[in-house]
Amino acid sequence: MKESKDKFSTQAKQYQKFRPVYPELLYSFLDSKVQKFETAWDCGTGNGQVATKLAERFKKVYATDISEKQLDEAVSKENILYAVSRAEETDFQDNQFDLITTAQSVHWFDLDHFYKEVTRVAKPNAVIALWGYNLLRISGEIDKLIDDFYGKTLGDYWDYEREIIENEYKSLPFPFEEFEVPRFEIVANWDYQQLLGYFNSWSAVQNYIEKNGKNPVDLLDKQIQAYWKPDEVKRIRFRIFTRIGKVEKG
């Protein structure tokens, strides 16, 4: 089985504070496909962002991650049970879940074993939802700086799984009855510190720091300042990509 990668424990606090928030329309779409709202599993939950939204809808939410430090930053709710666990091997019962979600994380999993586990723990006709997002877009000048930083400065510091994100999960096998899904995007108003905090949550930035002993965001910071005043708030956008379907069981 593919070795699990914990890429976000080091920057768990930054991840919890600065990662973008998924739109309510995405959750509403999932609501329209789920048959019962009894139990959900958010796999690779990180700081529990998705789990907390599911907890507004489901009687019980199980949220797992391999990073104990990430879970330490998660929001606590009475109907969420957090646990350190691999995606591919859980202690869940057969036919337990009405919805299984994994946001910006499935590319780290051993997919064959994860899908077998999904099929085992999902109820018949449960919904499986994978989604992620690509590079943020702000303006032409800033986008060019971000693209250079992402591809040139950090190019050698991304794990190979990042290619799956760049391909928007299109290359992933998906052995489920797939739904036609509308386009969703994350839209938010960020100040400059939110932007820098988000960059510092990137796994490639941490890889760079570990190897070189300095933070590459410092250089990007100086470059972007030419287009972003310290007290300015700008509109940012992330395009969301999805693979969402139904788990049919014979």
Secondary structure, 3 states (H helix, E strand, C coil): CCCCCCCCCCCHHHHHHHCCCCCHHHHHHHHHHCCCCCEEEEECCCCCHHHHHHCCCCCEEEEEECCHHHHHCCCCCCCEEEEECCCCCCCCCCCCEEEEEEECCHHHCCHHHHHHHHHHHEEEEEEEEEEEECCCECCHHHHHHHHHHHHHHCHHHCCCCHHHHHCCCCCCCCCCEECCCCCEEEEEEEEHHHHHHHHHCCHHHHHHHHHHCCCCHHHHHHHHCCCCCCCCEEEEEEEEEEEEEEECCC
